[in-house]
Amino acid sequence: MKIVPVVNINGLLVDIEDAKISVFDRGFLYGDSIYEVTRTYNRIPVLLDEHLDRLWYSAERLSIPMIHSRELIKNEINKTLVKLNQDDAYIRVIITRGEGEIGLDPNLSTNNNLIIITKHLKGYPSWWYEDGVTLITAQIMRNPKNATDPSIKSGNYLNNVMAMTEASKQKAFDAIMLNQQGFVTEGTCSNIWIIKDGVINTPPLHAGILDGITKQQLLKLIKERGLKASELNFTPDDIKNSDECFMSSSTREIVPVKSLDGVTIGTGKPGIITKQLMSLYKNSTRAMTVPK
Ligand SMILES: Cc1ncc(COP(=O)(O)O)c(C=O)c1O
């Protein structure tokens, strides 16, 4: 059955053929927009407040004036989900700086466009989780923190699209990007983790990454369980020499990685700690989304 998204534009639920934004919108012209993606279980969005906090952080970093209140955005998300009528849903909230005369001056527009896209989330292929996925190291570097800071979740994803294009050309699942110092930052749409001798490690914020909501939640769970975690720089060689590797994101959750640049990681199968974290994270999101 075809999945039909439900789209909300500035508070109006619109038919797919009418889900359109002006060509003068700065999101379209310059990637001058911010966004968040999460999912639901049992119709309840996972970690929505954390995602909205990050949306406001991104707006502040880009000096995008937010004309919609947090309550309004939450209500519009709910309204869109009610129309979608699915237990498991993908949610994308986009705020653009708005429309105006063409020109880089941000003051040319003052009215944000708020777009919410929801669709049924059928789940991802089981082999991702059972076998693990393949990665390559992209030639393209991650934007440095003092350029388009990767901690801002903006609509400007060309850096990631270029890295994903490399992965796709090499028939890999995804690519990791390095920073100017040669350290690993993240995947094109997920954070990356390695495990070596029982220590679970993910790159620090200052490497130039998105501060993943899944990453933050996982770090909390890892600490609560008394497992060892760190946020230290590492290189592609450290990934190749690690015992286990996985990626994290809100919609895909934890995806084990079996190789980097054709080099098998650990046993080439999802590792024991990775599997433990997969179920730990799964249980935590399910517990957050128990209907009242
Ligand atoms: C570049 C990048 N890094 C990391 C993530 C993971 O972030 P989160 O856990 O908040 O979904 C994403 C998610 O879209 C992303 O685009």
The ligand as an SDF file (V2000), in Angstrom:
LIG
                    3D

 16 16  0  0  0  0  0  0  0  0999 V2000
   24.1140   14.8890   10.5560 C   0  0  0  0  0  0  0  0  0  0  0  0
   23.3250   14.1730   11.5970 C   0  0  0  0  0  0  0  0  0  0  0  0
   23.9670   13.6820   12.6830 N   0  0  0  0  0  0  0  0  0  0  0  0
   23.3170   13.0320   13.6540 C   0  0  0  0  0  0  0  0  0  0  0  0
   21.9510   12.8070   13.5790 C   0  0  0  0  0  0  0  0  0  0  0  0
   21.2500   12.0710   14.6840 C   0  0  0  0  0  0  0  0  0  0  0  0
   20.5110   12.9840   15.4550 O   0  0  0  0  0  0  0  0  0  0  0  0
   19.2620   12.5610   16.3050 P   0  0  0  0  0  0  0  0  0  0  0  0
   19.6900   11.4760   17.2160 O   0  0  0  0  0  0  0  0  0  0  0  0
   18.8770   13.8020   17.0120 O   0  0  0  0  0  0  0  0  0  0  0  0
   18.2100   12.0870   15.3360 O   0  0  0  0  0  0  0  0  0  0  0  0
   21.2330   13.3000   12.4870 C   0  0  0  0  0  0  0  0  0  0  0  0
   19.8070   13.1070   12.4110 C   0  0  0  0  0  0  0  0  0  0  0  0
   19.1330   13.4890   11.5130 O   0  0  0  0  0  0  0  0  0  0  0  0
   21.9340   14.0110   11.4780 C   0  0  0  0  0  0  0  0  0  0  0  0
   21.2960   14.5070   10.4120 O   0  0  0  0  0  0  0  0  0  0  0  0
  1  2  1  0
  2  3  1  0
  2 15  2  0
  3  4  2  0
  4  5  1  0
  5  6  1  0
  5 12  2  0
  6  7  1  0
  7  8  1  0
  8  9  2  0
  8 10  1  0
  8 11  1  0
 12 13  1  0
 12 15  1  0
 13 14  2  0
 15 16  1  0
M  END
$$$$
